[in-house]
Amino acid sequence: MNSRSVLLGAFFRALGHAVHQRDGVCWVEVGRLSLMAVPATEAVAVAPGAVDTVLRDTGRVAATFVSADGTGVPAVAWWVRDPHYGLAAVQRQFRQNLRRGQGKVTVRRLEWREFRSLAFEVHCQAAAARGGPAPPTTSAGGWNRLCDLLADDVRFEATGCLVDGSLAGSIVSLTADGLCEGVMADCTPRFAGVRPAHWLYHRFAAEMIRRPGIRGVTVGRQGLPPRTSLDAFKRHAGYAPEPIQIAAVLHPRWRSALEPAMTRAVIRWTARLLGPRAGALANVSLLDAAVATRRSVRERDRAAG
């Protein structure tokens, strides 16, 4: 297990997620049903049967990870690797959005005492805007535990976007093993008109990729299903899509029940019928990915003889 995995495990634990270390892989419980291997942009070599074991141990229905052997479904991770990245790399519409904040916006590194005091309100507002259950970090105690963890390791940093002196958004990043990853981003709807997210994603990458020893800056990978608007935002910001394969594995107990095409069709129909109330049923793409992963594993094994 590399240093990024260890640090990300501690980070997600501070965010309120259960974390499981198994056979050199760090698994994080996400949502109510799934596990995800972190770093989420890094290929994971998983021993045969290891995913089944961690699913049995945790009771989770599914696990996803970036496959090291090419099995799974195609996706992309978003990276900046050009040390000369700048305004020329962003698309015209993105550049026009940046102009909305000219003269009003400052993007700079935040000291942890600033982050602790200024970013809490932004974090809470961003969590409310995203909907769903409030994370533990929206309480004062949970926020302080997170800030204590971040302040205790120099590999974590916070970049803030200030509008006329008020914090409009922030990115928390982790730099380790020559790579910098944005691991948490929050923006308050209050300053949406000056596009703080545009400024943050652009200036964060431009600053980090110029630092000695940093080979790449990432803001994550596509999910299952991909979020088209978020992917377009990252592409317009000049982050390059790098191909990966996302493998999905279902708990052995649920595999035969959930993988058949008829079952997935019924779940898809039910999710459409329920709309916003569908909850976990809406993520039938995860089941489709599990079927595709099993198929690709069989094809790989046949080709190997």
C-alpha positions in Angstrom: 0.0 0.0 0.0 1.5 3.3 -1.1 1.6 6.5 1.0 -1.3 8.1 -1.0 -3.6 5.1 0.0 -2.7 5.4 3.6 -3.3 9.2 3.7 -6.5 9.0 1.8 -7.8 6.3 4.1 -7.2 8.6 7.1 -8.8 11.5 5.2 -12.0 9.6 4.3 -12.2 8.2 7.8 -12.2 11.9 9.1 -15.0 12.6 6.6 -17.1 10.0 8.3 -16.6 7.0 5.9 -15.7 3.5 7.1 -12.4 2.5 5.7 -11.0 -1.1 5.3 -7.4 -2.0 4.5 -7.2 -5.4 2.8 -4.2 -7.0 1.0 -2.5 -3.6 0.3 -5.8 -2.0 -1.0 -7.6 0.8 0.8 -11.4 0.4 0.4 -13.8 3.2 1.4 -17.5 2.8 2.0 -19.4 5.2 -0.2 -23.2 5.7 -0.1 -25.2 2.9 1.5 -24.2 0.0 -0.7 -20.7 0.4 -2.2 -17.0 0.2 -1.7 -14.4 2.2 -3.7 -10.7 1.6 -3.8 -8.6 4.7 -3.3 -6.7 6.5 -4.9 -9.7 6.4 -7.3 -7.5 7.4 -10.3 -4.9 4.7 -9.7 -4.9 1.1 -11.1 -5.2 -1.5 -8.4 -3.9 -5.0 -8.7 -6.4 -7.1 -6.8 -5.7 -10.8 -6.0 -8.4 -13.3 -7.3 -11.2 -13.6 -4.8 -10.0 -10.6 -2.7 -12.9 -8.4 -3.7 -15.4 -11.1 -2.8 -13.7 -11.4 0.6 -13.9 -7.7 1.4 -17.6 -7.6 0.2 -18.4 -10.5 2.5 -16.6 -8.9 5.4 -18.3 -5.5 5.0 -21.7 -6.7 3.8 -21.5 -4.2 1.0 -23.3 -5.0 -2.3 -20.7 -3.8 -4.8 -17.1 -2.6 -5.1 -15.4 -0.5 -7.8 -11.8 0.1 -8.6 -9.5 1.1 -11.4 -8.4 -2.2 -13.0 -4.8 -3.0 -13.6 -5.4 -5.7 -16.1 -7.8 -3.9 -18.5 -11.0 -5.6 -17.3 -14.1 -3.5 -16.6 -15.6 -0.6 -18.5 -13.9 2.3 -20.2 -13.7 5.6 -18.4 -11.3 8.5 -18.0 -9.4 10.2 -15.2 -8.8 14.0 -15.4 -5.2 15.2 -15.4 -3.0 18.2 -16.0 0.6 17.1 -16.7 1.9 20.0 -18.9 4.1 22.3 -16.7 3.2 25.2 -19.0 -0.6 24.8 -18.4 -2.3 28.1 -18.4 -5.1 30.2 -19.9 -4.2 28.8 -23.4 -5.3 25.4 -22.2 -8.8 26.3 -21.3 -11.7 26.5 -23.7 -13.2 29.8 -24.8 -16.4 29.5 -22.8 -14.4 28.7 -19.7 -12.2 31.7 -20.3 -15.3 33.9 -20.6 -16.5 32.7 -17.2 -13.1 33.5 -15.7 -13.6 37.1 -16.8 -16.7 37.5 -14.6 -14.4 37.4 -11.6 -11.6 39.6 -12.8 -10.7 42.3 -10.3 -12.8 40.6 -7.6 -11.3 37.2 -7.2 -8.1 36.1 -5.4 -6.9 32.5 -5.4 -4.2 31.6 -2.9 -3.1 29.0 -0.4 -4.9 29.0 2.9 -3.2 28.4 6.2 -5.0 25.8 8.2 -6.1 28.2 10.9 -7.8 30.3 8.1 -9.3 27.2 6.6 -10.7 26.0 9.9 -12.4 29.3 10.6 -13.4 30.4 7.0 -14.2 27.2 5.2 -16.7 25.7 7.6 -19.6 27.8 6.5 -18.8 27.2 2.8 -18.5 23.5 3.4 -21.9 23.4 5.1 -23.6 25.4 2.4 -22.0 23.2 -0.3 -23.2 20.1 1.4 -26.7 21.4 1.7 -26.7 22.3 -2.0 -25.6 18.8 -3.0 -28.5 17.3 -1.0 -28.6 14.0 0.8 -27.7 13.3 4.4 -25.5 15.9 6.1 -21.9 14.5 6.5 -20.3 14.5 10.0 -18.1 17.3 9.0 -21.0 19.7 9.0 -20.9 19.6 12.8 -18.4 21.6 14.7 -16.8 18.5 16.2 -16.6 16.7 12.9 -15.1 19.7 11.2 -12.5 20.2 13.8 -11.4 16.5 13.6 -11.0 16.9 9.9 -9.0 20.1 10.2 -6.8 18.5 12.9 -5.9 15.6 10.5 -5.2 18.0 7.6 -3.1 20.3 9.6 -1.0 17.5 11.0 0.5 16.5 7.6 2.3 18.9 5.3 1.2 16.8 2.3 -2.3 18.2 2.6 -2.9 21.8 1.5 -5.9 24.1 1.0 -6.4 26.5 -1.9 -9.0 29.2 -1.4 -10.9 31.4 -3.7 -11.8 34.8 -2.1 -14.2 37.3 -3.5 -13.7 40.8 -2.2 -12.1 39.2 0.9 -14.8 36.6 1.6 -14.1 32.9 1.0 -16.2 31.6 -1.9 -14.7 28.1 -2.2 -11.8 25.9 -1.5 -10.0 22.8 -2.7 -8.2 20.4 -0.3 -5.3 18.6 -2.1 -2.9 15.8 -1.3 0.6 15.7 -2.8 2.5 12.4 -2.5 4.6 10.2 -4.7 5.0 13.1 -7.2 1.3 13.5 -7.8 -1.2 16.1 -6.6 -4.8 15.2 -6.2 -7.8 17.4 -5.3 -9.6 15.4 -2.7 -12.4 17.8 -1.6 -13.9 20.8 -3.3 -16.5 23.1 -1.9 -18.1 26.3 -3.3 -20.9 28.4 -1.8 -23.8 29.3 -4.0 -23.6 32.8 -2.6 -20.9 33.8 -5.1 -21.9 31.7 -8.1 -22.1 34.8 -10.3 -18.3 35.2 -10.3 -17.7 31.5 -11.0 -15.4 30.6 -8.0 -15.2 27.0 -9.1 -13.8 28.1 -12.5 -11.1 30.1 -10.8 -10.3 27.4 -8.3 -9.9 24.5 -10.7 -7.8 26.6 -13.1 -5.5 28.3 -10.6 -5.1 25.2 -8.5 -3.8 23.2 -11.5 -1.6 26.1 -12.7 0.1 26.5 -9.3 0.6 22.9 -8.5 1.9 21.6 -11.8 4.7 24.2 -11.7 6.1 22.9 -8.4 9.3 20.9 -8.5 8.8 17.2 -8.4 5.1 17.2 -9.3 4.4 15.1 -12.4 0.7 15.5 -12.5 -2.4 17.2 -11.0 -5.7 15.3 -11.0 -9.3 16.2 -10.0 -10.6 12.6 -10.0 -12.2 10.3 -12.5 -15.5 9.6 -14.0 -18.1 7.9 -11.9 -20.7 5.3 -12.6 -22.7 6.6 -14.3 -20.6 9.5 -15.6 -21.8 13.0 -14.8 -21.8 14.7 -18.2 -21.9 18.3 -16.9 -19.0 17.7 -14.5 -16.9 16.0 -17.1 -17.5 18.9 -19.5 -16.5 21.4 -16.9 -13.2 19.6 -16.3 -12.5 19.3 -20.0 -13.2 23.0 -20.5 -10.9 23.8 -17.6 -8.0 22.1 -19.6 -7.8 18.9 -17.7 -7.0 16.1 -20.1 -8.9 12.8 -20.1 -6.7 9.8 -19.7 -8.2 6.4 -20.4 -8.8 4.0 -17.5 -10.9 0.9 -16.9 -13.3 0.8 -14.0 -14.0 -2.7 -12.7 -17.2 -3.4 -10.7 -17.8 -6.5 -8.6 -21.0 -7.6 -6.9 -21.3 -9.4 -3.6 -21.4 -13.2 -4.4 -24.7 -13.5 -2.6 -26.3 -10.9 -4.9 -24.6 -11.7 -8.2 -27.0 -14.2 -9.6 -30.0 -12.0 -8.6 -28.8 -8.7 -9.8 -26.8 -9.4 -13.0 -29.5 -10.8 -15.3 -30.7 -8.4 -18.0 -34.3 -8.8 -17.0 -33.5 -7.8 -13.4 -31.6 -4.7 -14.5 -34.4 -3.7 -16.9 -36.9 -3.9 -14.0 -34.6 -1.8 -11.7 -34.1 0.7 -14.5 -37.9 1.0 -15.1 -38.5 1.3 -11.3 -35.9 4.0 -11.0 -37.5 6.1 -13.8 -40.9 5.7 -12.2 -39.6 6.8 -8.7 -37.6 9.7 -10.1 -35.8 11.6 -7.3 -37.0 9.0 -4.7 -35.2 6.1 -6.5 -32.1 6.4 -4.2 -29.7 3.6 -4.8 -31.9 2.1 -7.5 -30.9 4.9 -9.8 -27.4 3.6 -10.1 -28.2 0.7 -12.4 -25.0 1.7 -14.3 -23.1 0.0 -11.5 -24.9 -3.3 -12.2 -24.2 -2.9 -16.0 -20.5 -2.3 -15.2 -20.4 -5.5 -13.0 -21.8 -7.5 -15.9 -19.3 -6.0 -18.3 -16.5 -6.7 -15.8 -17.4 -10.3 -15.5 -17.6 -10.7 -19.3 -14.2 -9.0 -19.8 -12.6 -11.2 -17.1 -13.9 -14.4 -18.9 -12.5 -13.1 -22.2 -9.2 -12.4 -20.6 -9.0 -15.8 -19.0 -9.9 -17.5 -22.4 -7.2 -15.5 -24.2 -4.7 -16.6 -21.6 -5.5 -20.2 -22.2 
